[in-house]
């Protein structure tokens, strides 16, 4: 999954490089450039979430989970 995201991001970067030359020439190229830029941002966010989730999951397994009892909600009142 991670490799697929990285290759997709690289593909979007190539598309952006090709479209960058034609942004000023037509509105269609400009719109397409913006669309590819948004798609690249989405892929980067997915990759970042994938990396963060693995770190968070590792930490969650190391820390003991505290159970909340119903009386815990009424202690402060």
Beta strands, then each sheet from edge to edge (+ up, - down):
end
